[in-house]
Amino acid sequence: MQQKNDKNPSFLEPKTLIAVAAVAIVYFGWNTYLQKKYPDYGKNTPAQSQVATSPTPGSSSAELAEGKVTKPVDGKSEVVTQNTEQTFQFSNDKVSFALTSHGMGLKNYTINNYQDKEKNNIRLGVSENTALFEMRWAGDDKALNFNITEQSPGHYLGKAQVGSTTITRELKFNTENSSFTNTITVENPGDEFKKGFTLLIPEAVHAKGSSSFFFPSYEHQDFFVVHNGGKHETINFNNAKEDVNKSLSTASVLSVSSQYFAAAILDKSEILPEVKVTSSVVNHSGLAELTYKPVNLTPEMKFNEIFYAGPKSIDALNAVDPAMADIIDFGFFSFIAKPLLYVMKASHAVVGNWGFAIIILTLLVRLCVLPFNIMSFKSMKAMQKVQPIIANLREKYKDDPMRLNTEMMAVMKQNGANPIGGCLPMLLQIPVFFALYRVIGSSIELYSSPFVLWIHDLSAHDPFYVLPVLMAVFMFVQQKITPTTMDPTQAKIMLFLPVVFSLFMLQLPAGLTLYMVVSTLFGIIQQYIMMRDRTPASAAVINVAKK
């Protein structure tokens, strides 16, 4: 009789638990030490921050001419002239900015109804030398000087004369959706116009937070381009180790985006523009350029664009133009992500809380994939039943692989077991998971939105790490009640997965972690119900034995 081997180590042995605890203490202790010794460890420096403290609405920045400016009444603008620069202050409950006659760009563009974690209003187009949507001659480093001939709150008309070329630019601000219509009329274009002109989107690069496998940073800044034909291209620049310098073919949409906010240009002209994106690691700056280079000059030429600078809300962007909504990148599975987003928004309209909306969305998704889970469970259960028989067959036909394969297939067919059947349903759920990940991880609706109790912001990580710990506990329980066909060594290795997932989720947005916790809890309940159907495992043995 073969004796039981008592020397196989158990995952729950004291030595193993002590080793795991030691690794965790060293890892967390080292990060804590760095935080205390270097207070700025993993944080953004003011010079690198994309989100800066907003000025008092209506006040001028350091880029504007010196001198105090009277605070404008909401929704109204006023002119300040210093030297050759004219600036017009605008402010309402949503945004504030200063239009400058230098390039007719926007300085100090501030989103007044969104704040960062330090309670400062969000700023876009942050740059010392370039205004947002500024106009220049192509290849020049200075803005075109305009004379603002007409202005009213949110409506500006300027003219520039260069040689024989007269350029008229009209900028209209839509207070409903924070967009601008931009119309450029060129009359009597001379040789100086052949090189074309450029519209600019600058941005300060904020340092990406400290990142590791277990503590990934989800802060990102990207150049996002929609080429003619619908192809999307994303170029990250806040995590680049080298300067970005890339010229792209013609494009219809150009944006500079972070996770939740963007400044974008939508081309509406007959002449297709070219795109160039650059960034400087040393200067902590990024710049997107949209350039028109007309080939045939006519006595009068018109160029039309739509500008947007604000939150990446799919409703707001669709209100501007359906094509503008493309700047929200839902990834390869966008055809799944967009319907899921609308379901989540519809759930929020009913319950009035984004956390509960995520829970409802999670439950609906799990119910939709439930048939696949049942198929997977039945297949895994059948495979578990035939494992003793397969083990005997492996021993019996170890010198005859062809006969072994034939006998194994016969056993699995007779007992309804399919080795692929357990994996295929799970693979079908992967697109849904990635789509949900994109939806919850990039929805502006979750930005600074509270859930319950200690969770005050679903877009930030759980401050007390309660959800990641619950996730680890639920995963461990689910593993223990799930039938498995793995050998004991593999099963012990799998016991580490809850710990790994829990560590990985420590810095995930609370909304994503909430989805994972609810989904895993649903899986436990589902598993418990299906496990109540206990077909005797000996049935498979009897059937084969009679063969």
Rosetta blueprint (number, residue, H / E / L):
1 M L
2 Q L
3 Q L
4 K L
5 N L
6 D L
7 K L
8 N L
9 P L
10 S L
11 F L
12 L L
13 E L
14 P H
15 K H
16 T H
17 L H
18 I H
19 A H
20 V H
21 A H
22 A H
23 V H
24 A H
25 I H
26 V H
27 Y H
28 F H
29 G H
30 W H
31 N H
32 T H
33 Y H
34 L H
35 Q H
36 K H
37 K H
38 Y L
39 P L
40 D L
41 Y L
42 G L
43 K L
44 N L
45 T L
46 P H
47 A H
48 Q H
49 S L
50 Q L
51 V L
52 A L
53 T L
54 S L
55 P L
56 T L
57 P L
58 G L
59 S L
60 S L
61 S L
62 A L
63 E L
64 L L
65 A L
66 E L
67 G L
68 K L
69 V L
70 T L
71 K L
72 P L
73 V L
74 D L
75 G L
76 K E
77 S E
78 E E
79 V E
80 V E
81 T E
82 Q E
83 N L
84 T L
85 E E
86 Q E
87 T E
88 F E
89 Q E
90 F E
91 S E
92 N L
93 D L
94 K L
95 V E
96 S E
97 F E
98 A E
99 L E
100 T E
101 S L
102 H E
103 G L
104 M L
105 G L
106 L E
107 K E
108 N E
109 Y E
110 T E
111 I E
112 N E
113 N E
114 Y E
115 Q E
116 D L
117 K L
118 E L
119 K L
120 N L
121 N E
122 I E
123 R E
124 L L
125 G L
126 V L
127 S L
128 E L
129 N L
130 T L
131 A L
132 L E
133 F L
134 E L
135 M E
136 R E
137 W E
138 A L
139 G L
140 D L
141 D L
142 K L
143 A E
144 L L
145 N E
146 F L
147 N E
148 I E
149 T E
150 E E
151 Q E
152 S E
153 P L
154 G L
155 H E
156 Y E
157 L E
158 G E
159 K E
160 A E
161 Q E
162 V E
163 G L
164 S L
165 T E
166 T E
167 I E
168 T E
169 R E
170 E E
171 L E
172 K E
173 F E
174 N E
175 T L
176 E L
177 N L
178 S L
179 S E
180 F E
181 T E
182 N E
183 T E
184 I E
185 T E
186 V E
187 E E
188 N L
189 P L
190 G L
191 D H
192 E H
193 F H
194 K L
195 K L
196 G L
197 F E
198 T E
199 L E
200 L E
201 I E
202 P E
203 E E
204 A E
205 V L
206 H L
207 A L
208 K L
209 G L
210 S L
211 S L
212 S L
213 F L
214 F L
215 F L
216 P L
217 S L
218 Y L
219 E L
220 H L
221 Q L
222 D E
223 F E
224 F E
225 V E
226 V E
227 H E
228 N L
229 G L
230 G L
231 K L
232 H E
233 E E
234 T E
235 I E
236 N E
237 F L
238 N L
239 N L
240 A L
241 K L
242 E L
243 D L
244 V E
245 N E
246 K E
247 S E
248 L E
249 S L
250 T L
251 A E
252 S E
253 V E
254 L E
255 S E
256 V E
257 S E
258 S L
259 Q L
260 Y L
261 F E
262 A E
263 A E
264 A E
265 I E
266 L E
267 D E
268 K L
269 S L
270 E L
271 I L
272 L L
273 P L
274 E E
275 V E
276 K E
277 V E
278 T E
279 S E
280 S E
281 V L
282 V L
283 N L
284 H L
285 S E
286 G E
287 L E
288 A E
289 E E
290 L E
291 T E
292 Y E
293 K L
294 P L
295 V L
296 N L
297 L L
298 T L
299 P L
300 E E
301 M E
302 K E
303 F E
304 N E
305 E E
306 I E
307 F E
308 Y E
309 A E
310 G E
311 P E
312 K L
313 S L
314 I H
315 D H
316 A H
317 L H
318 N H
319 A H
320 V H
321 D L
322 P H
323 A H
324 M H
325 A H
326 D H
327 I H
328 I L
329 D L
330 F L
331 G L
332 F L
333 F L
334 S H
335 F H
336 I H
337 A H
338 K H
339 P H
340 L H
341 L H
342 Y H
343 V H
344 M H
345 K H
346 A H
347 S H
348 H H
349 A H
350 V H
351 V H
352 G L
353 N L
354 W H
355 G H
356 F H
357 A H
358 I H
359 I H
360 I H
361 L H
362 T H
363 L H
364 L H
365 V H
366 R H
367 L H
368 C H
369 V L
370 L H
371 P H
372 F H
373 N H
374 I H
375 M H
376 S H
377 F H
378 K H
379 S H
380 M H
381 K H
382 A H
383 M H
384 Q H
385 K H
386 V H
387 Q H
388 P H
389 I H
390 I H
391 A H
392 N H
393 L H
394 R H
395 E H
396 K H
397 Y L
398 K L
399 D L
400 D L
401 P H
402 M H
403 R H
404 L H
405 N H
406 T H
407 E H
408 M H
409 M H
410 A H
411 V H
412 M H
413 K H
414 Q H
415 N L
416 G L
417 A L
418 N L
419 P L
420 I L
421 G L
422 G L
423 C L
424 L H
425 P H
426 M H
427 L H
428 L H
429 Q H
430 I H
431 P H
432 V H
433 F H
434 F H
435 A H
436 L H
437 Y H
438 R H
439 V H
440 I H
441 G H
442 S H
443 S L
444 I H
445 E H
446 L H
447 Y L
448 S L
449 S L
450 P L
451 F L
452 V L
453 L L
454 W L
455 I L
456 H L
457 D L
458 L L
459 S L
460 A L
461 H L
462 D L
463 P L
464 F L
465 Y L
466 V H
467 L H
468 P H
469 V H
470 L H
471 M H
472 A H
473 V H
474 F H
475 M H
476 F H
477 V H
478 Q H
479 Q H
480 K H
481 I H
482 T L
483 P L
484 T L
485 T L
486 M L
487 D L
488 P H
489 T H
490 Q H
491 A H
492 K H
493 I H
494 M H
495 L L
496 F L
497 L H
498 P H
499 V H
500 V H
501 F H
502 S H
503 L H
504 F H
505 M L
506 L L
507 Q L
508 L L
509 P L
510 A H
511 G H
512 L H
513 T H
514 L H
515 Y H
516 M H
517 V H
518 V H
519 S H
520 T H
521 L H
522 F H
523 G H
524 I H
525 I H
526 Q H
527 Q H
528 Y H
529 I H
530 M H
531 M H
532 R L
533 D L
534 R L
535 T L
536 P L
537 A L
538 S H
539 A H
540 A H
541 V H
542 I H
543 N H
544 V H
545 A H
546 K L
547 K L
